[in-house]
Amino acid sequence: MKQVAVKIAGNEAEPLDIQIQPGQTAGEVLRQLGLSGYILSFPNSSQFFANEEPIYASVVDGDKLVATTPAQVGVS
């Protein structure tokens, strides 16, 4: 398992820590955190994980990810 931190875009709260397992999808991670309706990405990246995309192989232990609502994408 790997530990990652998920920061909610536009929220000053501390990032949410979560352990992910091989095969776990971005959508599963978001639902586990109670963030249905969000999309997941790396900070400062224009590439987002599809909800059905397994993310385990794309992250390393300790990575930070950002949860964003689709309406926030591209807002400056």
LONUNU-973612 format. One record per residue: y, x, z of N, C-alpha, C in turn. Coordinates in steps of 0.02 Angstrom, whole numbers, padded with zeros to 5 digits, always signed. Atoms other than C-alpha are relative to their C-alpha. Layout:
REM LONUNU-973612
YXZYXZYXZ/...
//
This chain:
REM LONUNU-973612
-00059+00042+00000+00000+00000+00000+00062+00044+00000/-00064-00035+00002+00181+00050-00027+00052-00043+00036/-00055+00033-00034+00334+00007+00077+00063+00005-00044/-00063+00000+00037+00492-00045-00018+00050-00042+00038/-00054+00039-00031+00660-00116+00036+00033-00040-00056/-00031+00044+00049+00736-00264-00055+00068-00023+00027/-00069+00019-00018+00925-00287-00045+00018-00062-00041/-00022+00060+00035+00994-00459-00087+00071+00013-00025/-00066-00013+00030+01140-00437-00208+00052-00048+00028/-00054+00040-00026+01305-00498-00137-00007-00020+00073/+00013+00016-00070+01236-00506+00040+00007+00064+00041/-00012-00059-00041+01292-00386+00176-00057+00015+00049/+00056-00010-00046+01129-00405+00273-00039+00062-00018/+00043-00058+00011+01010-00260+00292-00054-00018-00051/+00055+00013+00048+00878-00241+00156-00063-00025+00037/+00062+00027-00027+00713-00331+00185-00056+00048-00018/+00056-00046+00012+00563-00215+00205-00063-00040-00014/+00062+00034+00018+00399-00266+00125-00051+00052-00023/+00054-00041+00025+00231-00186+00093-00030-00035-00061/+00029+00029+00060+00162-00212-00081-00068+00032-00013/+00068-00022+00015-00016-00197-00143-00009+00007-00075/+00014-00004+00072-00089-00148-00311-00010-00070-00029/+00007+00063+00035-00077-00292-00434+00051-00053+00021/-00049+00050-00023+00061-00382-00336+00057-00004-00051/-00053+00009+00050+00191-00457-00453+00068-00006+00033/-00068+00007-00024+00379-00462-00437+00010-00070+00029/-00006+00068-00025+00369-00651-00416-00033-00010+00067/+00034+00005-00065+00244-00635-00274+00041+00033+00055/-00042-00035-00049+00357-00510-00185+00059-00044+00019/-00058+00042-00013+00507-00625-00203-00019-00062+00040/+00022+00059-00038+00410-00778-00142-00017+00018+00072/+00018-00022-00068+00343-00680+00007+00063+00010+00043/-00063-00011-00036+00524-00639+00054+00042-00064+00003/-00038+00062-00001+00579-00820+00030+00057+00000-00051/-00054-00008+00049+00682-00774-00124-00020-00029-00068/+00017+00033+00063+00614-00893-00255+00065-00014-00038/-00060+00010+00041+00737-00908-00399+00040+00064-00011/-00032-00065+00009+00787-00724-00388-00040+00041-00050/+00036-00049+00041+00741-00581-00505+00008+00068+00033/+00004-00064-00034+00700-00404-00452+00013+00057-00048/-00014-00059+00041+00764-00237-00517+00012+00060+00045/-00024-00058-00036+00806-00061-00468+00076-00003+00003/-00073+00000-00003+00987-00034-00411+00030+00032-00063/-00037-00026+00057+01109-00002-00554-00041+00003-00064/+00042+00003+00060+00979-00047-00685+00011-00066-00035/-00006+00062+00039+00997-00173-00824-00069-00027-00018/+00069+00022+00013+00807-00188-00835-00027-00037+00062/+00027+00040-00055+00728-00325-00729-00074-00008-00008/+00071+00014+00001+00548-00355-00682-00010-00074-00016/+00019+00070+00011+00473-00514-00755-00039-00023+00062/+00033+00026-00060+00406-00627-00617-00075+00013+00000/+00072-00010+00004+00228-00604-00680-00019+00074-00009/+00012-00072+00011+00246-00414-00697-00023+00034+00065/+00021-00040-00058+00144-00306-00576+00050+00057+00010/-00051-00051-00012+00266-00186-00492-00026+00061+00037/+00026-00054-00042+00154-00073-00388+00005+00069-00034/-00001-00065+00036+00139+00065-00520+00070+00023-00017/-00069-00017+00019+00327+00059-00554+00042+00025+00058/-00039-00020-00058+00383+00098-00377-00037+00055+00039/+00029-00048-00046+00355+00239-00254+00016-00023+00071/-00010+00018-00070+00341+00221-00067+00071+00017+00021/-00068-00010-00024+00516+00200+00006+00054-00020-00050/-00049+00022+00049+00599+00136-00154+00042-00058+00026/-00044+00057-00013+00745+00016-00143+00006-00041-00064/-00007+00046+00056+00751-00137-00255+00055-00049+00016/-00053+00049-00009+00883-00271-00281-00025-00068-00025/+00015+00069+00020+00854-00459-00285+00065-00033-00020/-00060+00029+00029+00981-00549-00394-00017-00069-00028/+00011+00064+00033+00999-00729-00449+00019+00009-00073/-00016-00007+00071+01001-00749-00638+00074-00011-00016/-00072+00013+00013+01180-00815-00629+00042+00062+00017/-00038-00059-00019+01236-00649-00549-00008+00056-00050/+00013-00054+00047+01165-00541-00687+00058+00006-00048/-00055-00012+00046+01305-00463-00787+00069-00016+00028/-00065+00014-00030+01442-00519-00667+00028+00065+00028/-00029-00062-00025+01562-00378-00629+00052-00013+00053/
//
